[in-house]
Amino acid sequence: MDSGSRDRSAYFTFVVRKKVEIINKKINKMSYYYINKNPQSPPEHGEHEIHKGNDCPKPPLPENRIRLGDFSNCKDAMMEAKRRFSEWKIDGCKYCNEECHRI
């Protein structure tokens, strides 16, 4: 096999893997979640809110986001956030994560 054939084969393998990854995400309906670095106001509440992908109409600025990962629901994202940031109060955003807001 010459180097051109190997390059095409490697590229084809890469494309197929990416397509499978995209299809699996669609099947599993996974979304990426992130948490706001900054706590909400007023200070007595002070929760760090979890947001869902690009679904939020009121997202934090990109520089204030910490990616949590891809999850099929907000409860799994909240468990990950509580594991990673156990000292923070954590809540779901009422606009994009209503099912995890105030739980």
Protein Blocks (a to p, Z undefined) as FASTA:
>chain_A
ZZklmmmmmmmmmmmmmmmmmmmmmmnopacddddfbacddfklopacddehjlbfbbcd
fklcccfbjcfbfklmmmmmmmmmmmbccdddfklmmmlgoZZ
